Structures are given as structure tokens and as C-alpha cells.
């Protein structure tokens, strides 16, 4: 599509947008009666309008039925987590039995690494990115130390080339091959949180398996953002939060994936009652028989009141589908690139890859004007009714989210940014 730089063209794109109706399914924040230009769904997605209704349904069920709410209801609590889990499996390209909703992201990474990081004297290294999200870095270091190894020698990293911001797939594959027989686990993001780069997950899996290592992904910034095929790629495990692009609310219950080839394997895991097979769970025996699915990694029953917003969000995703979301997302990010190039050349640069398959919704922008600091730009954007975020050391992250952001949002953001740094 040939873009144009005036506000009327943004309005035209909104008028022909086949997903425009979905914006009204969300609560758009306002300040003094004016809608916020909300470009921070990569940190916290907006509330689906039906979330309070679904939550109230569970509250009403609790009030009227008490413990009977666990069984024979529209959404029985005993397997409440499996219902949105089926929808979530489709978002990551998994089979329903491979996905479970439980805990929070970092807790799930710990639980999964107990199963999939099994170091030996010779094979004990974990490969992560040099600028991994701190929580992932901390989790890996602690897992290494818990197994009696030293992170100084067992933690390996891959990093961008000098003067660059993003990772080269070739460098990741070279690092995997160089570590070879010492490599126990590769743990990388599906999308890098700082730059917005989509990593070549299928190639990484093939390379790691080629040297005998296992592979896990942190999909916090990938799920609901880009299409994935975890099952077909052969990913060993993955974990994600649900409060970003999945719009499930602050601190919402997270998700996890375990490939079906591992579901019947005798893997070490932390065991709990809710991981025991459902058919005999209430016989109250103490011989653990794992549920033949990713549910085997559950340790406790689902927090129903916290999961209700996930049900609301998954209903919307089921209706829209990831292909349509990705089509609009590519158009939105291309439109933002265009406007930045027309209005702010040489003043703002995107460090997010330009190729559509190497990025999702998020663009990470660096201000390169001498007399204004990027942090100041972020603060002035916030004061101008633009919700975005700042990540040290030097980027403003913006994420036009196709479910609820308009092309006019993008136009307005670039117009405000131009007012701040363009003069």
C-alpha cells in the first residue's frame, strides 16, 4: 500500500479497517474526557468490556452454589483453566494437551527448568541472550546454582555485534554449535523485549536439538502478537504471561507449553494434587499419576476469579484469529515507519528490524537529537496523553495493537512526537 502523510489518510485507513469494530470491545482509558493514545499493550493490555460480566458470573455462582460450582456448571471450576487453554493453544500453534494455564511467568519457567534443565558434569551450560529480561536472567542463574554449578562458568550468552542492537540468527546458531556437547539448554525470548525483534525460533530449535540440547522460549512478548507453531517446530517447552497482548489484567495467570513427546516421559517435576490425573484425583490416593497433558505440571487448582478476564479475552481472539491480527499489525507498523521517515528523519530511529517477519506490534524508538534526552521525550509524551513506556538505557517503546489501536492513534502519536523533537 502507498501511504500518505496527512490526517485524512489515517482516517481513510480506519474507515476501511475490517477489525475496527473490535476497538469498542475494550475500555479505552481517558484523561479529562479525552481518550488516551494507548500504545503500551506490550506492557499491559486493555480490559475487555465483557471481563466484569464474566467475573460477576463466577461471583454469582459462588454466592448461589458454593462448592457445587466446581461441577456441572457452564464453566465448571474443576477444569476452568482448560477452557481458555484450548484457545490459547491455537495462538502458539500447539495441541490443547500441550498447554496449561497456571501460576505466573517466572514461576512457570522455574517449574519447567526443573524438568528440562538436567545438567551433567559435561553438559551443564544454559545459553541466554546477553540482555535477557532480568527475571529470566535471575531464574537461570538460580537454577544453575541450585544444581550445584557456577553461573560464571555454566551461563553462556549471545549478544548483538558491536554497534548493533539486534541479534543475528547466524550468531545464535554459531553459539549453539560452539557450545555443542556442553550445552544443556537454550532459553531465549520469542520476541526480545527491548528491541522488539522476533527471533528465528524454528531455526534455533533445530540447531539446539542438533547438538543434543533442549530449547525453551519466553513468549511474554510473542503470544497474541505473532503467529507461532510450537508443536511443529518441536519446541521442548515455553512459558508466557497473559497481561500484555492477551489483555487478561495486571498480574494475570500465565501459561505454559510442553511438547507432547514429553507428556508421557518420566521427567523430574514438582508435583501437586492438581497435576494428578483428574479421573482419580478425588480418590485421594497418594501415589502420583500425572494427568496425560501439560496439566501434569500444575501444582494447585486454578484461581477462578483471576482467570475470568482470560475467558473474556480468548473469546475475542477466537472471533478475530491471528492471521487477521497479523495482517493489520504489519500494516500499522509499516504506516508508523512511513510517518516517522517523513516527519522525523534523522531525529528518531527505530531499532526494531524493518522486515515484517522479524517484528511484531512493538517499535523501539531512539531519539537522536542532541539537545533533548530520550527520557524527557517519554515524559513529555506521557504528559501529552500518550501511553507508551521507557526502557533503559535509551528507548521509547510503542506498540500499536491491532485489536484496539487505530491508524489515527498512530498519526496522533507521530504528530505529538514531531511537536516534541521536530522543532
Buried (B, 14 or more C-beta within 10 A) or exposed (E): EEBBEEEEBBEEBBEEBEBBEBBEBBEBBEEEEEBBBBBBBBBBBBBBEBBBEBBEBBBEBBEEBEEEBBEEBEBBBBBBBBBBBBBBBBBBBBBBBBBBBBBBBBBBBBBBBBBBBBBEEEBBBBBBBEBBBEBBBEBBBEBBEEBEBEBEEBBBEBEBEEEEBBBEBEEBBEBBEEBEEBBBBBBBBBBBBBBBBBBBBBBBBBBBBEBEBBBBBBBBBBBBBBBBEBBEBBBBBBBBBBBBBBBBBEEBBBBBBBBBEBBEEEBEBEBBEBBBBBEEBEEEEEEEEBBEBBBBBBBEBBBBEBBBBBBBBBBBBEEBEBEBBBBBBBBBBBBBBBBBBEBBEEBBBBBBBEEBEBBBBBBBBBBBBEEBEBBEBBEBBBEBBBBBBBBEEBBBBBBBBBBBBBBBBBBBBBBBBBEBBEE
